[in-house]
Structure formats: structure tokens, C-alpha cells
């Protein structure tokens, strides 16, 4: 069994980005610049944004974090996005989700200039992905593709089961795996909360991507011998014995599933780190397109 270690794969991707950034700066140009907007003080969102900012610094990017109050009006957030759209020195814009109830996530996503849409959530980016055109790929599926590449996981002709159909993970993942790409060309089954025979489908899968947000949902009796398992899930589960009072759990019961697999991602230390790598790659891409 190969442990698909996100630390190793993301470090390799980041080193490449860092080298390219050093060359850009050495040639007298400014560094790529990511602007992140964080609304409110959600614990998980704070952690994700802090990690994104830290990773930008590590590869030599500039980053700006704009914090807005949890009761901010939608119009104020949209105006902040417009200012960033117009700022020639900002290459990538991300608004950390989820957003408070008074704000329409769809309006926010659509307010971001598609040429700066490094999260790849804009309908224009999603449409291009469906048509196989160059675009910003949402960071998590992109990171998974980078991981498959790093560990040389064969996908051609395989049956992949993607559990979850969100616009952020499941749906774009299913499109990428079915596309005519080096790490695509799978036959893809996409499952969701209304899929009645999930276990039967999973047992046919050479590759399972679990992205449903239910801790340890995928059990050993759902997995075929030798399958490749990609665990996207991140759920904070209360645990009084843990320092922070919670533990991070994936969507796969790692201990019972891993002995049956040919390769599996750990949680934490797997897909989460690759998501950051995908975001950094998108930001560099935005810089290169816009400059
Ligand atoms: P979401 O809630 O938007 O979507 C969940 C999907 O799972 C839905 O499409 C739903 O139909 C499906 N689902 C729910 N219960 C199901 C069931 N019993 N059987 C089959 N399908 C079921 O979630 P999301 O934003 O796609 O995130 C999924 C998980 O991935 C969450 O734990 C999230 O925290 C995590 N996540 C991790 C990263 C990362 O970087 N590792 C990035 C994004 C999301």
C-alpha cells in the first residue's frame, strides 16, 4: 500500500512554484499577489485562510488578507471584490466560504473577475472546465490531479466512483477524471445523497474519491481489494482528549480500509495540503496570464 502523502507531493509542487517565482522577481518584475477575503471568525475558515497566506509567503508570493465583520452587508463585500478586480497588482482573488446568511454566495462568486478566479468557482471557469478549455480548476480537484501525477497513479480505463456532487469538489472531480487527460480517461460514476446502491457501486471502483463530509463513512466492506482511495473529507469531531477539543476526521475509516488498498491518502496530511498547492498554481497562472 502506498501512502499518498500530501506533505511530499505538495512540497514538490511548491518547490517548482517557488523557483518560478524567484526567476520572476530576479527579472525585476513584481511577485504574484493573492488577495483573500475572510468574513467573520469561523474557526475552520480562519485556519484555512491563515494556511493559504502562510503558503503564499513560503513560495515568495505577496498576499493580502481583508477581514470583514460577520454582519457585513452584501453590498460592502461586493464593493471590496470590485476594488480587487480593478487593482492591477492583484492577480488572484478568493473569498473564503461559507459566508453568513445575509450574503448570497452565488453573487459573490459571480462578482469575481474570471481572470482572477483562482478558486475556479465562477460559472465561466466551471463552463470552460466542462468543455475541456484552459481555465482555473477548483483547488481541491486540481490538487488531487497533481497528487495522482506525483505518485504516478494510472487512471486510464479505470472505474472511478466520486461520492459527492458539490461544485467545489465532487462535480469538477468527476469531470476531470472523465476528461481526455493524462490522469483522466476514467469511466466515472458520480454518487450523492440520493444514490440507493452506493456500496454496490463502490465495490466496483478502482478509484474512490470520497467528498461527502461524513466522518469515516467509507468502510472496508465498501472497498475492492487494490483500490485507490482519495479521502477529501475534513470534519471536526469533538474529542475532549485532544488538545484543541476536536480531531479532524476524513470520510474514510482509514485503519480498516487502508490494508485493502493499493494507495490511500491520509487525513490530515493528504488532500488538504494538495488543495493549497492547487491554489498556488492557479495564482501563478493568473499572474502569468495577466502580466
Ligand atoms: P457539500 O456538503 O457541499 O457536498 C456534500 C456532497 O455529499 C453532496 O453532494 C451530497 O449529495 C453528498 N452526500 C451527503 N451525504 C451522502 C451520503 N450519505 N451518501 C452519498 N453522498 C452523500 O460538501 P463539499 O464542500 O463538497 O465538501 C465535502 C467534504 O470535503 C467536507 O468534509 C469538506 O470539509 C471537505 N473538503 C475538504 C477540502 C480539502 O481541501 N481537503 C476542500 C473542500 C472540502
Boltz pocket constraint, residues with backbone or C-beta under 6 A from the ligand:
constraints:
  - pocket:
      binder: B
      contacts: [[A, 140], [A, 163], [A, 164], [A, 165], [A, 166], [A, 167], [A, 168], [A, 169], [A, 170], [A, 191], [A, 192], [A, 193], [A, 194], [A, 195], [A, 198], [A, 210], [A, 211], [A, 212], [A, 213], [A, 214], [A, 231], [A, 232], [A, 233], [A, 234], [A, 235], [A, 271], [A, 272], [A, 273], [A, 275]]
      max_distance: 6.0
